[in-house]
Amino acid sequence: MADIMTPALGESVTEATVARWAKKAGDAVRKDEILVELETDKVSLEVAAPSDGVLSEIAAAEGATVEPGALLGRVTEGAAGAKPAPAKAPAAAPAPAPAASAPKAPARAEPVLAPSAQRVVAENKLEAGAISGTGKDGRITKGDALAALDARASQPAPAPAPQAPREMHEREERVRMTRLRQTIARRLKEAQNNAAMLTTFNEVDMSAVMSLRSQYKDVFEKRHGVKLGFMSFFVQAVVHALKLVPDVNAEIDGQDLIYKNHYDIGVAVGTEKGLVVPVVRDADQMSLAAVEKAIAALGKKARDGQLALEDLQGGTFTISNGGVYGSLMSTPILNAPQSGILGMHKIQERPVAVGGQVVIRPMMYLALSYDHRVVDGQGAVTFLVHVKDALEDPQRLLLDI
């Protein structure tokens, strides 16, 4: 018999919640097959079967809180799901030989889904057999399931059949918050309670960045294997501004100020479970292409539920892009203990005055929320103006001015 144990959860994480069992007690399992999904404050973890056999016991039910090293269940080793053959019935008279028929096609193997993918498939009533798995041994990942969902959404919807009138649904539904959502709620409220938050605004003309991107996006993608987006320009503009105004890259620790001489930029990513902020490490040492590759890799891991704890820890500054959802302006909340967060917003054509003439330009509002205990107003405005200047004249990024 082999025990299924709660793995180490990472630095500063002391417990997890059992989110979902992929098997029931008595089911046959194979070694390395995903059995249970755990959810911590920051990431989801998948625990695999330690050996072939039968899942003989589930010690921690869904919703239970477990600590590292706690028993989750047990696998009885041996023939997976072997059952005794039923007793033979008395032999009957031989039946006449049937006419020759076409050979049957081999039975198709059941698709194997990761627990996070099972939830997407079940909730959206997807056909698992029609999804191509890109995971290990053809396993269907959450990303595969979401891609299938997007593909279905792009197809024209069939005309609805006439339906009988339905009774009104319940007007309220109580659902327990996930551990990640509880952590998000707690940290945001702590940031509001503990920091002296203030937000300053500016707007940036995105014409130069959009023109540069339009001119080089095809050759950039061909050369580097990744699309040229806007976020890499913002990351580099932020890094230059942080070097100019180091207070924004500092944090309070008791009665001390800690000034960071490294630039690890958190990029907020929305997932079905909530907002996570994976970190682009040493962004000051990266090219535009390297930043884009890092963001693409972290975004995929976030959507697939594969982020590790080290992907989320140690950021010095955060960028949040509400513009992808259509937000025109917002006041982002600090990602404690950081002292600054930049909010990007929707690019919208607006009339602006340029050289005494009214022209139409693609404009974006920028919002810098900062901890006024660390950053004064002059520093905050200087930081935001430097970001604006770098984006309106991207050559400044190349010349480091």
ROKOLVO-674552 format. One record per residue (C-alpha): residue number from 1; z, x, y. Coordinates in Angstrom, 1 decimal. Layout:
N
<NUM <Z X Y>>
...
***
This chain:
401
<1 <0.0 0.0 0.0>>
<2 <-1.0 1.3 3.5>>
<3 <0.8 0.4 6.7>>
<4 <-1.1 -0.5 9.8>>
<5 <0.8 1.0 12.7>>
<6 <0.7 0.6 16.5>>
<7 <-1.0 3.8 17.8>>
<8 <0.2 5.9 20.8>>
<9 <-0.6 3.9 23.9>>
<10 <-0.9 6.6 26.5>>
<11 <1.2 8.1 29.2>>
<12 <3.6 5.7 30.9>>
<13 <2.5 2.8 28.6>>
<14 <5.4 1.6 26.4>>
<15 <4.2 -1.6 24.9>>
<16 <1.2 -3.7 24.1>>
<17 <0.4 -7.3 23.2>>
<18 <-1.4 -8.3 20.0>>
<19 <-4.4 -10.0 21.4>>
<20 <-6.5 -10.9 18.3>>
<21 <-6.6 -10.4 14.6>>
<22 <-10.1 -10.0 13.3>>
<23 <-9.0 -10.8 9.7>>
<24 <-6.6 -13.2 8.0>>
<25 <-3.9 -12.3 5.5>>
<26 <-5.6 -12.2 2.1>>
<27 <-9.0 -11.1 3.5>>
<28 <-10.8 -8.1 2.0>>
<29 <-11.1 -5.1 4.3>>
<30 <-12.8 -1.8 4.3>>
<31 <-11.6 1.5 5.6>>
<32 <-12.2 2.0 9.4>>
<33 <-13.1 -1.7 9.8>>
<34 <-11.6 -3.1 13.0>>
<35 <-8.6 -5.4 12.1>>
<36 <-6.7 -6.0 15.3>>
<37 <-7.1 -5.8 19.1>>
<38 <-4.2 -4.7 21.2>>
<39 <-4.0 -5.3 25.0>>
<40 <-1.9 -3.0 27.3>>
<41 <-1.4 -3.1 31.0>>
<42 <-4.6 -1.2 31.5>>
<43 <-6.9 -1.2 28.6>>
<44 <-7.7 -2.8 25.2>>
<45 <-7.3 -0.9 22.0>>
<46 <-8.8 -1.6 18.6>>
<47 <-6.9 -0.7 15.4>>
<48 <-8.9 0.0 12.2>>
<49 <-8.0 -0.5 8.5>>
<50 <-6.4 2.6 7.0>>
<51 <-8.1 2.1 3.6>>
<52 <-10.1 -0.2 1.5>>
<53 <-8.2 -3.2 0.0>>
<54 <-6.8 -6.6 1.0>>
<55 <-4.9 -7.4 4.2>>
<56 <-1.7 -8.4 2.4>>
<57 <0.6 -8.9 5.4>>
<58 <0.4 -9.5 9.1>>
<59 <3.7 -8.3 10.6>>
<60 <2.9 -8.9 14.3>>
<61 <1.2 -12.2 15.0>>
<62 <-1.2 -12.7 18.0>>
<63 <0.8 -12.8 21.2>>
<64 <3.6 -10.5 19.9>>
<65 <4.7 -7.5 21.9>>
<66 <4.8 -4.2 20.0>>
<67 <5.8 -0.6 20.8>>
<68 <4.1 2.6 19.7>>
<69 <4.8 3.2 16.0>>
<70 <5.6 -0.5 15.3>>
<71 <4.3 -2.1 12.1>>
<72 <1.3 -4.4 12.6>>
<73 <0.5 -5.2 9.0>>
<74 <-0.2 -3.9 5.6>>
<75 <-3.2 -3.3 3.4>>
<76 <-2.9 -3.4 -0.4>>
<77 <-5.2 -0.7 -1.6>>
<78 <-7.6 -1.4 -4.5>>
<79 <-10.7 -3.4 -5.1>>
<80 <-11.5 -5.2 -1.9>>
<81 <-11.1 -8.9 -2.6>>
<82 <-11.8 -8.7 -6.3>>
<83 <-11.0 -12.0 -8.1>>
<84 <-10.8 -12.7 -11.9>>
<85 <-13.9 -14.2 -13.4>>
<86 <-13.5 -17.9 -14.4>>
<87 <-13.4 -18.7 -18.2>>
<88 <-16.8 -19.2 -19.7>>
<89 <-17.8 -22.8 -20.7>>
<90 <-19.1 -23.4 -24.2>>
<91 <-22.7 -22.3 -24.5>>
<92 <-25.2 -25.2 -24.1>>
<93 <-28.6 -25.5 -25.7>>
<94 <-31.0 -23.2 -24.1>>
<95 <-33.0 -24.9 -21.3>>
<96 <-36.8 -24.5 -21.2>>
<97 <-37.9 -21.6 -19.2>>
<98 <-38.7 -22.6 -15.6>>
<99 <-42.1 -22.0 -14.1>>
<100 <-42.5 -18.6 -12.4>>
<101 <-41.5 -18.7 -8.8>>
<102 <-41.7 -16.3 -5.9>>
<103 <-38.9 -13.7 -5.8>>
<104 <-36.0 -14.5 -3.5>>
<105 <-35.5 -12.4 -0.4>>
<106 <-32.4 -10.3 -0.5>>
<107 <-29.4 -11.9 1.3>>
<108 <-28.9 -10.7 4.8>>
<109 <-25.7 -8.7 5.4>>
<110 <-23.2 -10.4 7.6>>
<111 <-23.1 -8.9 11.1>>
<112 <-20.0 -6.9 11.9>>
<113 <-18.5 -7.7 15.3>>
<114 <-15.9 -5.9 17.3>>
<115 <-12.9 -8.2 18.2>>
<116 <-13.9 -8.1 21.9>>
<117 <-17.4 -9.2 20.9>>
<118 <-16.1 -11.9 18.6>>
<119 <-14.5 -13.6 21.5>>
<120 <-17.7 -13.6 23.6>>
<121 <-19.7 -14.9 20.6>>
<122 <-17.2 -17.7 19.8>>
<123 <-16.6 -18.9 23.4>>
<124 <-20.3 -19.0 24.2>>
<125 <-21.5 -20.3 20.8>>
<126 <-23.9 -17.3 20.3>>
<127 <-25.7 -16.7 17.0>>
<128 <-24.3 -13.4 15.7>>
<129 <-27.1 -12.8 13.3>>
<130 <-29.6 -12.8 16.2>>
<131 <-27.8 -10.0 18.1>>
<132 <-28.7 -6.4 17.5>>
<133 <-25.7 -4.2 17.2>>
<134 <-25.6 -0.8 19.0>>
<135 <-22.1 0.3 17.8>>
<136 <-21.1 2.4 14.9>>
<137 <-22.9 1.4 11.6>>
<138 <-24.7 -1.4 13.5>>
<139 <-21.4 -3.1 14.7>>
<140 <-22.0 -5.6 17.5>>
<141 <-20.1 -4.5 20.6>>
<142 <-18.9 -6.6 23.5>>
<143 <-21.8 -5.2 25.6>>
<144 <-24.3 -6.4 22.9>>
<145 <-22.8 -9.9 23.0>>
<146 <-22.9 -10.0 26.8>>
<147 <-26.5 -8.8 26.8>>
<148 <-27.4 -11.6 24.4>>
<149 <-25.6 -14.1 26.7>>
<150 <-27.6 -12.8 29.7>>
<151 <-30.8 -13.2 27.7>>
<152 <-30.0 -16.7 26.8>>
<153 <-29.1 -17.6 30.4>>
<154 <-32.5 -16.3 31.6>>
<155 <-34.3 -18.8 29.3>>
<156 <-35.2 -22.2 30.7>>
<157 <-32.7 -24.8 29.6>>
<158 <-33.9 -27.6 27.4>>
<159 <-33.9 -31.1 28.7>>
<160 <-30.5 -32.7 28.0>>
<161 <-30.5 -35.5 25.5>>
<162 <-29.0 -38.8 26.6>>
<163 <-25.3 -38.8 26.0>>
<164 <-22.7 -41.6 25.8>>
<165 <-20.1 -41.7 28.6>>
<166 <-17.3 -39.3 27.9>>
<167 <-13.6 -39.8 28.7>>
<168 <-12.2 -37.7 31.5>>
<169 <-10.8 -34.3 30.4>>
<170 <-7.2 -33.3 31.0>>
<171 <-6.8 -32.5 34.7>>
<172 <-4.7 -29.4 34.1>>
<173 <-4.6 -26.7 31.5>>
<174 <-1.9 -24.1 31.1>>
<175 <-3.1 -20.7 29.9>>
<176 <-0.8 -17.7 29.5>>
<177 <-2.0 -14.8 31.7>>
<178 <-3.2 -11.7 29.9>>
<179 <-1.2 -8.6 30.2>>
<180 <-3.9 -7.1 32.4>>
<181 <-3.8 -10.1 34.7>>
<182 <0.0 -9.9 34.9>>
<183 <-0.2 -6.2 35.8>>
<184 <-2.9 -6.9 38.5>>
<185 <-0.8 -9.6 40.0>>
<186 <2.4 -7.5 40.0>>
<187 <0.7 -4.3 41.5>>
<188 <-1.1 -6.2 44.2>>
<189 <2.1 -8.0 45.3>>
<190 <4.0 -4.6 45.2>>
<191 <1.4 -3.1 47.4>>
<192 <1.8 -5.9 49.9>>
<193 <5.6 -5.7 49.8>>
<194 <5.9 -1.9 50.0>>
<195 <3.1 -0.7 52.2>>
<196 <2.5 -1.3 55.9>>
<197 <-1.0 -2.5 55.4>>
<198 <-3.5 -2.8 58.2>>
<199 <-7.3 -3.3 58.1>>
<200 <-9.9 -2.0 60.6>>
<201 <-13.5 -3.0 60.6>>
<202 <-16.9 -1.6 61.5>>
<203 <-20.5 -2.3 60.6>>
<204 <-23.2 0.0 59.4>>
<205 <-27.0 -0.2 59.7>>
<206 <-28.2 0.4 56.1>>
<207 <-31.9 1.0 57.1>>
<208 <-31.8 4.7 56.5>>
<209 <-30.2 4.5 53.1>>
<210 <-32.4 1.6 52.0>>
<211 <-35.5 3.5 53.1>>
<212 <-34.5 6.7 51.3>>
<213 <-33.6 4.7 48.2>>
<214 <-36.9 2.8 48.2>>
<215 <-38.9 6.0 48.7>>
<216 <-37.3 8.1 45.9>>
<217 <-35.8 5.6 43.4>>
<218 <-38.6 5.8 40.9>>
<219 <-38.8 9.6 40.8>>
<220 <-35.0 9.8 40.9>>
<221 <-34.7 7.6 37.8>>
<222 <-37.5 9.5 36.0>>
<223 <-35.9 12.9 36.8>>
<224 <-32.2 12.0 36.2>>
<225 <-32.4 9.0 33.8>>
<226 <-30.2 6.8 36.0>>
<227 <-31.0 4.4 38.8>>
<228 <-30.3 5.4 42.4>>
<229 <-27.8 2.8 43.8>>
<230 <-25.9 2.5 47.0>>
<231 <-22.5 3.5 45.5>>
<232 <-23.3 7.2 45.3>>
<233 <-24.0 7.3 49.0>>
<234 <-20.7 5.6 49.7>>
<235 <-18.8 7.9 47.4>>
<236 <-20.2 11.0 49.1>>
<237 <-19.7 9.6 52.6>>
<238 <-16.1 8.8 51.7>>
<239 <-15.5 12.3 50.4>>
<240 <-16.8 13.8 53.6>>
<241 <-14.6 11.5 55.7>>
<242 <-11.5 12.2 53.6>>
<243 <-12.0 16.0 54.2>>
<244 <-12.1 15.2 58.0>>
<245 <-9.1 12.9 57.9>>
<246 <-6.8 14.1 55.1>>
<247 <-4.1 11.5 55.8>>
<248 <-6.2 8.9 54.2>>
<249 <-6.2 11.0 51.0>>
<250 <-2.4 11.3 51.0>>
<251 <0.4 9.3 49.5>>
<252 <4.1 8.8 50.1>>
<253 <6.6 10.0 47.5>>
<254 <10.1 9.2 48.6>>
<255 <10.6 11.0 51.9>>
<256 <7.6 13.4 51.3>>
<257 <3.9 13.1 52.0>>
<258 <1.6 14.5 49.2>>
<259 <-1.7 15.6 50.6>>
<260 <-4.4 15.7 47.8>>
<261 <-6.8 18.6 47.9>>
<262 <-8.9 16.9 45.2>>
<263 <-11.1 13.8 45.6>>
<264 <-10.9 11.4 42.7>>
<265 <-12.5 8.2 43.8>>
<266 <-11.7 4.9 42.1>>
<267 <-14.6 2.4 41.9>>
<268 <-13.5 -1.2 41.4>>
<269 <-15.3 -2.9 38.5>>
<270 <-15.0 -6.6 37.7>>
<271 <-14.7 -7.5 34.0>>
<272 <-14.1 -10.8 32.2>>
<273 <-10.4 -9.9 31.9>>
<274 <-10.0 -8.9 35.5>>
<275 <-10.5 -6.0 38.0>>
<276 <-10.2 -2.5 36.7>>
<277 <-10.6 0.7 38.8>>
<278 <-12.0 3.6 36.7>>
<279 <-12.0 7.0 38.5>>
<280 <-14.9 9.4 39.3>>
<281 <-13.2 12.8 39.0>>
<282 <-13.8 15.6 41.5>>
<283 <-16.5 13.6 43.4>>
<284 <-16.7 16.4 46.0>>
<285 <-18.3 18.7 43.4>>
<286 <-20.9 16.1 42.3>>
<287 <-24.5 15.5 43.3>>
<288 <-25.8 11.9 44.0>>
<289 <-27.2 11.9 40.4>>
<290 <-24.0 13.1 38.9>>
<291 <-22.1 10.3 40.7>>
<292 <-24.5 7.7 39.6>>
<293 <-24.3 8.8 36.0>>
<294 <-20.5 8.8 36.1>>
<295 <-20.4 5.3 37.6>>
<296 <-22.9 4.0 35.1>>
<297 <-20.9 5.4 32.2>>
<298 <-17.6 4.0 33.5>>
<299 <-19.1 0.6 34.2>>
<300 <-20.5 0.4 30.6>>
<301 <-17.1 1.4 29.2>>
<302 <-15.4 -1.2 31.3>>
<303 <-17.8 -4.0 30.3>>
<304 <-17.4 -3.0 26.6>>
<305 <-13.6 -2.9 26.8>>
<306 <-13.7 0.8 25.9>>
<307 <-12.0 2.3 28.9>>
<308 <-9.3 4.9 28.1>>
<309 <-6.1 5.3 30.0>>
<310 <-7.2 8.6 31.5>>
<311 <-10.3 6.8 32.9>>
<312 <-7.9 4.7 35.1>>
<313 <-5.3 7.2 36.3>>
<314 <-5.0 9.6 39.1>>
<315 <-7.3 8.2 41.8>>
<316 <-6.8 9.3 45.4>>
<317 <-8.9 6.7 47.1>>
<318 <-10.7 3.5 46.1>>
<319 <-14.0 1.8 46.9>>
<320 <-14.4 -2.0 46.3>>
<321 <-17.7 -3.7 46.5>>
<322 <-17.3 -7.4 47.2>>
<323 <-20.9 -7.6 48.3>>
<324 <-22.2 -7.9 44.7>>
<325 <-20.5 -11.3 44.7>>
<326 <-21.8 -12.3 48.1>>
<327 <-18.7 -11.5 50.2>>
<328 <-19.6 -10.9 53.9>>
<329 <-16.1 -9.7 55.0>>
<330 <-12.7 -9.2 53.4>>
<331 <-9.4 -7.3 53.8>>
<332 <-9.0 -5.3 50.5>>
<333 <-5.5 -4.7 49.2>>
<334 <-4.4 -1.1 48.6>>
<335 <-4.4 0.4 45.1>>
<336 <-0.8 1.8 45.2>>
<337 <0.2 4.6 45.6>>
<338 <-3.0 5.4 47.4>>
<339 <-3.1 5.1 51.2>>
<340 <-6.6 3.8 51.7>>
<341 <-9.3 1.5 50.2>>
<342 <-12.8 0.9 51.6>>
<343 <-14.4 -2.5 51.2>>
<344 <-18.2 -2.8 51.0>>
<345 <-19.8 -6.1 51.6>>
<346 <-23.1 -8.0 51.4>>
<347 <-26.1 -6.4 53.2>>
<348 <-27.5 -9.1 55.5>>
<349 <-30.3 -9.0 58.1>>
<350 <-28.9 -9.6 61.6>>
<351 <-30.1 -9.2 65.1>>
<352 <-28.7 -6.0 66.7>>
<353 <-29.3 -4.2 70.0>>
<354 <-31.1 -0.8 69.6>>
<355 <-32.3 1.1 72.6>>
<356 <-32.0 -2.0 74.8>>
<357 <-34.1 -4.1 72.4>>
<358 <-33.0 -6.8 70.0>>
<359 <-34.2 -5.9 66.5>>
<360 <-33.5 -7.2 63.0>>
<361 <-31.6 -4.7 60.8>>
<362 <-30.0 -4.8 57.3>>
<363 <-26.3 -4.6 58.3>>
<364 <-23.1 -4.4 56.3>>
<365 <-19.5 -4.9 57.4>>
<366 <-17.1 -2.2 56.3>>
<367 <-13.4 -2.7 56.0>>
<368 <-10.8 0.0 55.7>>
<369 <-7.3 -1.1 54.6>>
<370 <-4.7 1.6 55.0>>
<371 <-1.0 2.3 54.8>>
<372 <0.1 2.6 58.5>>
<373 <3.1 4.6 57.4>>
<374 <0.8 7.4 56.5>>
<375 <-2.4 6.9 58.5>>
<376 <-2.3 6.1 62.2>>
<377 <-4.9 4.0 64.0>>
<378 <-6.8 6.9 65.4>>
<379 <-7.2 8.5 62.0>>
<380 <-8.3 5.2 60.4>>
<381 <-11.0 4.5 63.0>>
<382 <-12.2 8.2 62.9>>
<383 <-12.5 7.9 59.1>>
<384 <-14.4 4.7 59.2>>
<385 <-16.8 5.9 62.0>>
<386 <-17.5 9.0 60.0>>
<387 <-18.4 6.9 57.0>>
<388 <-20.7 4.8 59.2>>
<389 <-22.4 7.9 60.7>>
<390 <-23.0 9.5 57.3>>
<391 <-24.6 6.3 56.0>>
<392 <-26.8 5.7 59.0>>
<393 <-28.0 9.4 58.9>>
<394 <-27.8 10.4 55.2>>
<395 <-29.0 13.9 56.0>>
<396 <-25.5 14.6 57.4>>
<397 <-24.3 14.4 53.7>>
<398 <-26.7 17.2 52.8>>
<399 <-25.8 19.4 55.7>>
<400 <-22.0 18.7 55.3>>
<401 <-21.6 17.6 59.0>>
***
